[in-house]
Amino acid sequence: MHARKKSVVAVARKAPGTAARAATVGSQYERVLALQQTVGNRAVSIALRGGPVSVNLHGETSGSYDGGTSVVSKPKIVRAKGCDCSDEDPCLRATGTIAVTYHVDVTIRMPDMPEGLSDCQQRRVRSFLRDVLGPHEQEHARRLRTYNGITNRKYSITGCGRAGLESEMSTKLQDMHNDEATARADAADKSSAAIDPFVRPIDLNC
């Protein structure tokens, strides 16, 4: 199983704090009016909500590798040399092809809409999820799916007698399969990890 997680931080620009301190008029109405004249309506709106708004958004894309399914062609077996075998169990060589089919199931989890945002801020978050974070997670998925595919490799294995040859084939073909599957999963993981960390701001000052 492969899984990775990253944070995307959305931060609003801070409204000028000095403007609020500069207003010395007595009533709330007069303070708001003074703020509007000094920094404008948008900054006043943020100040009245209690300051800048920030949210942390997390996207997660994970892949479950199946380990591969192998099919071994019927081997061609011939007498061979170079084995340390007895006369009763002569040296034999098996040749053929091992084909392995690989598949990964990819899951993408997108964050929910944070609570406490205005309609404008929600629109900006939705746009961010659709146009920025979503494509990034899809790219992770694409890179994980490079694990998919079919490989065909030839083998040549020797052993002493039929029983010895079959034992050698079972061990060495399984090793070929396992080594390739591990390398393939590691390569997909490395490719996916290469586009992180991914941090993009969202302007929630609206």
Helices and strands as residue ranges (DSSP letters): E 2-11, H 17-22, H 28-39, H 41-48, E 54-65, E 69-72, E 76-79, E 91-102, E 104-109, H 119-128, I 129-133, H 134-144, G 145-147, E 149-160, H 161-193
